[in-house]
Amino acid sequence: MTASPITVPAELIELLDDALSLHQLAQCCRVSPDWVLTHVQAGVLQPQHGHAAADWRFASTTLVRARRIVQLEQTYDADPQLAALAADLMEEVARLRRQLGDL
């Protein structure tokens, strides 16, 4: 079975090449900026750099994590800490699978 190429819109490539602002992250996750702010304050999401919310920049890996947390919260009505724990476990399983694949 061969993999087929995936087309990615140019505006998404631009976003992933650069660090995302709080508003860009919220827009990509289809949540309010307050949702992002709350999750950063709770320690669930980590800005790549910046001290004030207006200066925060998030890595593309944070976008993947934030989308996963949004999905867990919406699907299972999970609170942010529980969704973050589930996301942590999913990321760890993926990391361990990559390590197994390298062996």
C-alpha positions in Angstrom: 0.0 0.0 0.0 1.5 3.3 -1.0 1.0 6.6 0.8 -0.8 9.3 -1.2 0.4 12.9 -0.9 -1.5 15.3 1.4 -2.2 18.8 0.2 -2.0 21.5 2.9 -3.4 25.0 2.4 -0.7 27.6 2.0 -2.0 29.6 5.0 -1.6 26.6 7.3 2.0 26.1 6.1 2.6 29.8 6.9 1.2 29.3 10.4 3.2 26.1 11.1 6.4 27.7 9.9 6.1 30.5 12.4 5.3 30.6 16.1 1.5 31.0 16.7 0.1 33.9 18.7 -2.6 33.3 21.3 -5.3 34.4 18.8 -3.9 32.2 16.0 -3.8 29.2 18.3 -7.4 29.9 19.4 -8.5 30.3 15.8 -6.8 27.1 14.7 -8.4 25.1 17.6 -11.8 26.8 17.1 -11.9 28.0 20.7 -11.9 31.5 22.3 -8.6 33.2 23.3 -9.9 32.9 26.9 -9.9 29.1 26.5 -6.2 29.3 25.6 -5.4 31.8 28.4 -7.2 29.5 31.0 -5.3 26.4 29.8 -1.9 28.2 30.0 -2.7 29.5 33.5 -3.6 25.9 34.5 -0.3 24.7 33.1 -2.0 22.5 30.5 -0.5 24.5 27.5 3.0 26.1 27.5 3.9 29.1 25.4 7.2 28.7 23.6 8.2 32.2 24.6 6.8 35.5 25.8 5.9 36.6 29.3 2.7 38.6 28.7 -0.3 36.9 26.9 0.1 39.4 24.1 3.7 38.3 23.5 3.1 34.5 23.8 4.1 32.4 20.9 3.2 28.7 20.6 5.0 26.0 18.7 3.2 23.9 16.1 3.5 20.9 18.5 1.4 22.9 21.0 -1.2 23.3 18.3 -1.5 19.5 18.0 -1.7 19.2 21.8 -4.3 21.9 22.1 -6.5 20.3 19.4 -6.2 17.0 21.1 -7.3 18.6 24.5 -10.2 20.4 22.9 -11.4 17.1 21.3 -11.1 15.3 24.6 -12.9 18.0 26.5 -15.7 18.1 24.0 -16.1 14.4 23.4 -15.8 13.2 27.0 -16.8 16.4 28.8 -13.5 16.1 30.5 -12.1 18.9 32.7 -8.8 20.5 31.4 -6.5 18.6 33.8 -8.0 15.2 32.9 -7.8 16.0 29.2 -4.2 17.2 29.6 -3.3 13.9 31.4 -4.9 11.9 28.6 -3.0 14.0 26.1 0.3 13.4 28.0 -0.4 9.6 28.0 -1.2 9.7 24.2 2.0 11.6 23.5 4.1 9.2 25.6 2.6 6.2 23.8 3.5 7.8 20.5 7.0 8.5 21.7 7.5 4.9 22.9 6.1 3.5 19.6 8.7 5.7 17.7 11.4 4.3 19.9 10.3 0.7 19.2 10.3 1.5 15.5 13.9 2.6 15.7 15.0 -0.7 17.3 
